[in-house]
C-alpha cells in the first residue's frame, strides 16, 4: 500500500499541476488505518514550462532521491517525482537506495550516469517482472519514464500479477488488514 498510496497522491498532485520535488520516505506519513500520506509540499511548485529546480543557486530536494534533471538543474515535470517514487520503490524492494555513496559528487555521478542493479539481483526472492518497472521508473531520460503516476501504478500492479511467486502481493489487492514489511513484498503494508 505504500507505493500505491504514494502514486495515488502524486497522481492527484500532478493533475493539479503541482510537482512535489522532494519525494522520499521521510515525507511519507502512516495513518493509524495503514494509509500512507505524502507530506511536506514546502518545496513543491506549480508546474510551469520555465520552472527549474535551482533556487538562488541551490538544488531543491534530497539528493539521493533526485532525478537526473534535478541534479543538473534542468526544468522538471511530473516525471521527476516519478523517478523519486522509483527510488522509494527500489529501497522498499531491496532494503537499500539505488544511488548511495559517501559523498555528494559520487551520488550525482551515479544518478546521472549509472543504472542501478536490478532489484531481483539484490533480493532473489523478487520476481524479475518488477525489474522492468523499476528500470523504467529510474530511466535517466524522463522521456523513457512512465508518463504518469497512474501508468506507473498500473505497470507495477501488472508486474505483480505476472509474478509466479505468490509472496508478492499486487498493490491493488491488499486488504487494509494486510501488513507486509519484508523486502520483496512491495512494502504493501505500513512496514
BAFI-950143 format. One record per residue (C-alpha): x, y, z; residue in three letters. Coordinates in steps of 0.001 Angstrom, whole numbers, plus 500000, padded with zeros to 6 digits. Layout:
BEGIN
XYZALA
...
This chain:
BEGIN
500000500000500000UNK
502948502355500493UNK
503791502694496813UNK
500155502542495722UNK
499236505383498100UNK
502317507383497099UNK
501487507075493403UNK
497865507962494088UNK
498949511121495927UNK
501339512046493113UNK
498641511420490525UNK
496349513845492347UNK
499060516484492791UNK
500181516216489170UNK
496607516584487894UNK
496584519872489839UNK
499885520788488100UNK
501809520528491389UNK
505282518966491354UNK
506396517827494826UNK
510186517894494171UNK
511144516093497398UNK
509541512637497387UNK
511331510459499943UNK
510434508101502815UNK
510706510894505409UNK
507840512674503628UNK
505517509678503845UNK
503328509548506936UNK
501484506440508027UNK
497962506879509385UNK
496588504544512065UNK
494440502953509335UNK
497587501972507430UNK
497071504517504670UNK
500142506481503572UNK
500016510248503082UNK
502556512297501124UNK
503583515346503142UNK
505910518341503032UNK
504856520215499946UNK
507065523063501198UNK
509316522920498131UNK
506532521992495723UNK
505938524170492684UNK
503101524736490296UNK
504286523249487030UNK
505496525942484669UNK
507433525486481468UNK
510078527881482823UNK
510432526143486179UNK
513894524951487173UNK
514995523236490342UNK
517527525822491393UNK
516559528369493999UNK
519182531066494500UNK
521874528734493193UNK
520950525703495286UNK
519307522462494262UNK
515871521836495779UNK
515193518340497078UNK
517032515459498735UNK
519975514337496620UNK
519625510547496977UNK
516043510759495636UNK
516623513311492863UNK
516146512693489167UNK
518991513434486759UNK
517291516618485540UNK
517045517896489123UNK
520703517181489844UNK
521667519030486657UNK
519372521994487361UNK
517224521387484273UNK
513476522041484093UNK
511353519472485897UNK
507907517968485457UNK
505773515202486959UNK
508210512545485739UNK
510800513996488136UNK
508581512964491058UNK
508050509546489469UNK
511815508996489440UNK
511885509691493189UNK
508947507300493669UNK
511048504727491786UNK
513891505294494253UNK
511452504728497143UNK
510151501543495476UNK
513711500291494909UNK
514517500918498554UNK
511397499061499702UNK
512184496091497468UNK
515890495795498247UNK
516462497460501600UNK
518882499977500077UNK
518865503054497874UNK
519865502674494223UNK
522174505699494395UNK
524286505914497516UNK
527851506810498380UNK
529944508696500914UNK
529976511984499022UNK
527524514079497043UNK
529630514160493874UNK
529696510356493669UNK
525928510192494233UNK
525318512779491489UNK
527558510789489144UNK
525530507625489845UNK
522185509374489358UNK
523264510873486036UNK
525270508012484571UNK
524862504667486329UNK
521965502240486119UNK
521319500556489455UNK
521474496810489853UNK
518084495182489154UNK
516168494581492399UNK
515893490823491750UNK
519717490606491692UNK
519826492005495231UNK
516776490173496522UNK
516457486906494558UNK
513001486282496062UNK
511640489162493974UNK
510034488343490663UNK
512018489526487659UNK
508821491160486335UNK
509460494003488792UNK
512905494773487352UNK
511456496323484187UNK
509033498509486145UNK
511814499776488401UNK
514152500338485434UNK
511509502406483641UNK
510832504472486768UNK
514574505124487158UNK
515308505837483488UNK
517911508563483058UNK
515849510336480395UNK
512448511451481632UNK
511081510644478153UNK
511810506974478915UNK
509951507035482257UNK
506287506482482938UNK
504158509318481555UNK
502058509484484713UNK
501776508144488251UNK
498729506190487094UNK
500771504487484347UNK
503447503641486926UNK
500843502163489309UNK
499219500089486557UNK
502593498728485402UNK
503535497845488976UNK
500229496099489560UNK
500567494199486275UNK
504126493108487107UNK
502933491775490441UNK
500104489854488816UNK
502535488275486350UNK
504780487142489176UNK
504871483428489814UNK
505870483985493445UNK
502697484432495487UNK
504509486267498301UNK
504426489408496157UNK
501022490975496537UNK
499718493302493797UNK
499298496804495255UNK
495621496964494259UNK
494634493748496043UNK
495904494374499563UNK
493295494485502310UNK
493505497149504988UNK
494412494409507489UNK
497382493119505482UNK
500757494161506821UNK
503853493429504744UNK
507142494814505924UNK
509713492483504427UNK
511652493429501297UNK
510133491603498375UNK
506575492228499401UNK
506428495648497721UNK
506051497400501002UNK
502328496828500657UNK
501838497370504351UNK
502932500161506623UNK
506227498405507487UNK
